[in-house]
Amino acid sequence: MGPWPAPVPAEKEILVRVEATALNRADILQREGKYPPPPGESPILGLEMAGTVVETGKGVSKWRPGARVCGLLGGGGYAEYAVIHEDMALPFPGGLDAVQAAAIPEAFLTAFQSLHRLARLQPGELVLIHAGASGVGTAAIQLARAMGARAVATASAAKQAACLALGAEKAIDYRHEDFESALMDHTNGEGVDVIVDCIGAPYFQPNLNLLRTDGRLVLLAMMGGAKVDQFNLLPLLRKRLQITGSTLRNRSLEYKIALSRELFRFAWPLFETGRLKPVADSVFDWRDAADAHRYMEANRNVGKVVLRVG
C-alpha cells in the first residue's frame, strides 16, 4: 500500500502515537474486501489502539500531550499514528501497559454493549456466551460476573480451562458436545436468560430452544453462516423472545462516546482492582501482521491478538 501521511487531528480530536493495536475478525473481512470501512473512516486496518497523545486539535480540553490513552477506532489502528475524538479516548487503567490497554476497547465495548445496553442483563440471570475464548467472549464472561450474573460458554476443549478461569461456571466443547442438550442438563431443563452469539445460522434454532421465557438473543456476527434454511418460530412467540442484531463500527459517534463513558464508569474501577483484566493471547510485531492474521484465522488465540507498533 505504501507510506501514508500522518493524520491531522480535527476539532475535538487528538493525535496518538500508536504503541499497540489489536486484531479483530473485521480486519480479516476488510482485508478480503468484504467489510469496507464506514464513510469518512481511515481505510487502514485496525479498530482499536493504545498509545501516547502527541498533539491536540482545536477545542480539546480533556487531554494533553504525553497522556496515555486507548480507544475504539473506525479504522487506522495498524499505523504509527491515529486520530480519535477526545471523548472516545480512555486512559490506561492503572498498572496496565500498552499491550494490555490495546486489548480492551473493542472486546469490552462490544461485550458491554451486548450485555448491558442490548440484553439488559440482570443480577442472578444466566448468560450463554458462544466463542467464550474469543476477545469478546473473554470480556463478556468477566463482565457478566461483574454484573452479578452467571455465565456459561462454548469453547473448544483446549480453551475450556481459560473460560472457567475467567468465571464461567461451565464450558461446553462445541466440537464434540451438543451445547443445547448439555445446557439443558446443566440447568435442569430451565435453559438460559441471555445468549451472546457470533456464530449465526447453525446455532439459531438451538439458541431459541435454550432461551427461557422473556429470553434475549444478541447476534453479533455470522461466522458459521448467514442463512437459516428453516426454523421453528414457536419458541419465539411462546416464550416472548427478543432477538437483537448489532454491530458497533457503524454506530454514530454520539452513541460510541456514550457507550465508552458507560464502560469507563463501570469497568475502570474493576480494572484497577484486577477484578477485570484484558486477555492478550499473543503479541506480534506490526511488521508480522500477516502472521498474526493467519494465527487468528486458525482460531489459535484465547483472547486478543495484539500488534506492537514502533
C-alpha positions in Angstrom: 0.0 0.0 0.0 3.0 2.3 0.6 3.5 5.0 3.2 0.7 7.2 4.3 1.0 10.7 5.8 0.3 11.1 9.5 -3.3 12.1 10.1 -4.0 15.6 11.3 -6.3 16.0 14.3 -9.5 17.9 13.5 -11.5 19.9 16.0 -12.0 17.9 19.3 -9.6 15.2 18.1 -6.3 14.1 19.4 -3.3 12.6 17.6 -1.9 9.5 19.2 1.4 7.8 18.6 0.2 4.2 18.5 2.2 1.7 20.6 -0.1 -1.3 20.2 -3.2 -2.3 18.3 -5.3 -5.5 18.4 -6.8 -7.8 15.8 -10.5 -8.2 15.1 -12.4 -10.5 12.8 -13.5 -7.4 11.0 -9.9 -6.8 9.9 -9.8 -10.1 8.1 -13.1 -9.3 6.4 -11.9 -5.9 5.4 -8.6 -7.3 4.1 -10.7 -9.7 1.9 -12.8 -6.9 0.6 -15.9 -8.0 2.4 -16.2 -5.2 5.0 -15.3 -1.7 3.8 -14.8 1.0 6.4 -17.7 3.4 7.0 -17.7 6.6 5.0 -15.1 9.0 6.3 -13.1 6.5 8.2 -9.5 5.5 7.5 -9.1 2.7 5.0 -6.1 1.4 7.1 -7.0 -1.7 9.1 -7.3 -1.5 12.9 -10.3 -0.8 15.1 -8.5 0.0 18.4 -5.3 1.3 19.7 -3.3 2.3 22.7 -0.6 4.9 22.8 0.6 8.4 23.7 -1.0 11.7 22.9 1.4 13.8 20.8 -0.9 16.6 19.5 -4.4 18.0 20.2 -6.8 19.6 17.8 -8.8 22.8 18.3 -11.1 22.8 21.3 -9.6 19.7 23.0 -9.8 20.1 26.8 -9.6 16.6 28.2 -6.1 15.6 27.1 -2.6 17.0 26.8 0.5 15.6 25.0 2.1 12.8 27.0 -1.2 11.3 28.2 -1.5 7.6 27.6 -4.9 6.6 26.1 -6.6 3.7 24.4 -9.8 3.7 22.4 -12.0 2.4 19.7 -11.4 3.5 16.1 -13.4 3.4 12.9 -10.1 2.4 11.2 -6.4 3.3 11.2 -5.0 1.3 14.1 -2.4 -0.5 12.1 -0.3 2.6 11.8 2.2 4.7 13.7 -0.3 7.5 14.4 -4.1 7.6 14.7 -6.6 10.3 15.5 -9.5 9.8 17.8 -12.2 12.1 19.2 -11.2 13.3 22.7 -14.4 11.8 24.2 -13.7 8.4 22.7 -10.2 8.2 24.2 -9.9 6.4 27.6 -7.0 6.5 30.0 -4.8 3.4 30.5 -6.2 1.7 33.6 -3.6 1.9 36.4 -0.8 -0.6 36.1 -1.6 -1.7 32.6 0.9 -1.4 29.7 0.1 -0.6 26.0 -0.3 -4.2 25.0 -2.9 -4.8 27.8 -4.7 -1.5 27.1 -4.9 -2.2 23.4 -6.7 -5.5 24.2 -9.6 -3.6 26.0 -11.6 -1.3 23.7 -13.3 -3.4 21.0 -13.7 -6.5 23.2 -15.0 -4.8 26.3 -17.1 -2.2 24.5 -18.8 -4.9 22.3 -19.4 -7.2 25.3 -20.6 -4.4 27.5 -23.0 -3.1 24.7 -24.3 -6.7 24.3 -24.9 -7.4 28.0 -25.8 -4.0 29.4 -27.4 -2.0 26.6 -29.0 -4.7 24.4 -29.7 -7.7 26.7 -30.2 -5.7 29.8 -28.6 -8.4 31.8 -29.8 -8.6 35.4 -28.1 -9.9 38.6 -28.8 -13.6 39.0 -29.5 -14.3 35.4 -27.7 -16.9 33.4 -26.0 -15.9 30.1 -24.5 -18.2 27.4 -21.6 -16.8 25.6 -20.7 -18.5 22.4 -17.0 -18.5 21.4 -16.2 -17.9 25.1 -12.4 -17.8 24.5 -12.5 -15.1 21.8 -11.7 -11.5 22.6 -15.3 -10.5 23.1 -16.1 -13.8 24.8 -13.3 -13.4 27.4 -14.6 -9.9 28.1 -18.2 -11.0 28.3 -17.6 -13.8 30.8 -15.9 -11.3 33.1 -18.4 -8.5 32.7 -21.4 -10.9 33.2 -19.9 -12.0 36.5 -19.1 -8.4 37.5 -22.8 -7.6 36.8 -23.9 -10.2 39.3 -24.9 -12.7 36.7 -23.8 -16.3 36.0 -22.0 -17.3 32.8 -21.6 -20.4 30.7 -19.6 -20.7 27.5 -18.9 -22.7 24.4 -15.3 -23.3 23.5 -13.0 -25.9 22.1 -11.7 -28.5 24.5 -8.2 -26.8 24.6 -9.8 -23.4 25.6 -12.3 -24.6 28.2 -9.9 -24.1 31.1 -9.4 -20.4 30.2 -13.2 -19.8 30.2 -13.6 -21.5 33.6 -10.7 -19.5 35.0 -12.3 -16.2 33.9 -15.5 -17.1 35.7 -17.7 -19.3 33.5 -19.4 -22.0 35.6 -19.5 -24.4 32.7 -17.7 -24.7 29.4 -19.0 -26.9 26.6 -16.9 -28.3 23.8 -19.0 -27.3 20.8 -17.0 -29.6 18.5 -17.9 -32.8 20.4 -20.9 -31.9 22.5 -24.5 -30.8 21.7 -24.5 -27.5 23.6 -28.3 -27.4 23.8 -28.5 -30.8 25.5 -25.5 -30.1 27.7 -27.0 -26.8 29.0 -30.5 -28.2 29.4 -28.9 -30.9 31.7 -26.8 -28.3 33.5 -29.9 -26.1 34.2 -32.3 -29.0 34.9 -34.3 -28.1 31.8 -34.7 -24.4 32.5 -32.3 -23.0 29.9 -30.7 -19.6 29.9 -31.8 -16.0 30.1 -29.4 -14.4 27.6 -27.3 -15.6 24.7 -24.5 -13.7 23.0 -23.8 -15.3 19.7 -21.2 -14.7 16.9 -21.8 -18.0 15.1 -25.2 -17.4 13.5 -27.1 -19.8 11.3 -26.2 -23.2 12.7 -26.9 -22.1 16.3 -30.1 -20.2 15.6 -32.6 -22.9 16.4 -30.7 -24.3 19.4 -30.4 -20.8 20.8 -34.2 -20.3 20.5 -34.8 -23.6 22.2 -32.4 -22.8 25.1 -33.8 -19.4 26.0 -36.2 -19.1 28.9 -39.4 -17.0 28.9 -38.5 -13.4 28.1 -35.1 -14.5 27.0 -32.9 -12.3 24.8 -30.6 -13.3 22.0 -27.9 -10.8 20.9 -26.4 -11.7 17.5 -23.0 -10.1 16.8 -21.7 -12.0 13.8 -22.3 -14.9 11.4 -19.1 -16.8 11.5 -21.0 -20.1 10.9 -23.2 -18.8 8.1 -25.9 -16.2 7.5 -28.8 -18.3 6.1 -31.1 -20.5 8.2 -32.9 -22.9 5.9 -35.8 -23.4 8.2 -36.6 -23.0 11.9 -39.5 -23.3 14.3 -41.0 -19.9 15.2 -43.0 -21.3 18.1 -40.4 -20.7 20.8 -40.1 -17.1 19.7 -43.8 -16.5 20.3 -44.4 -18.9 23.2 -41.5 -17.6 25.3 -41.8 -13.9 24.2 -38.2 -14.0 23.0 -36.3 -10.9 21.8 -33.6 -11.1 19.0 -31.3 -8.2 18.5 -28.7 -7.9 15.8 -25.9 -5.5 16.5 -22.7 -4.0 15.2 -20.5 -1.3 16.7 -18.3 0.1 14.0 -21.0 1.8 12.1 -22.8 3.3 15.1 -22.8 7.1 15.4 -20.0 9.0 17.1 -22.5 10.1 19.8 -23.5 6.5 20.5 -19.9 5.3 20.8 -19.0 8.2 23.1 -21.9 7.4 25.4 -21.0 3.7 25.4 -17.4 4.5 26.1 -18.3 6.7 29.1 -20.6 4.0 30.4 -17.9 1.3 30.2 -15.4 3.6 31.8 -17.7 4.3 34.8 -18.4 0.6 35.2 -15.2 -1.2 34.3 -12.3 1.1 35.1 -12.6 0.7 38.8 -12.7 -3.1 38.3 -9.6 -3.0 36.0 -7.8 -1.0 38.8 -8.5 -3.7 41.4 -7.8 -6.6 39.0 -11.4 -7.9 39.0 -11.5 -7.3 35.3 -8.5 -8.0 33.1 -7.8 -7.7 29.4 -6.8 -11.1 27.9 -3.9 -10.7 25.5 -3.1 -14.1 24.0 0.0 -13.2 21.9 1.9 -10.2 20.7 3.3 -9.8 17.2 5.4 -7.1 15.8 3.4 -4.9 13.4 5.6 -6.0 10.5 4.3 -9.5 11.1 0.7 -8.6 10.8 0.2 -11.2 8.1 1.4 -13.9 10.5 -0.9 -12.5 13.2 -3.9 -12.8 10.8 -3.0 -16.4 10.0 -2.8 -17.1 13.7 -6.3 -15.7 14.3 -7.7 -17.4 11.2 -6.5 -20.7 12.6 -8.5 -20.0 15.8 -5.4 -20.5 18.0 -6.0 -17.5 20.2 -7.6 -17.2 23.7 -8.5 -13.5 24.0 -6.9 -10.8 21.9 -4.0 -11.0 19.3 -2.0 -7.8 19.7 0.4 -6.0 17.3 3.2 -4.0 18.9 3.8 -0.8 16.8 7.0 1.1 16.5 
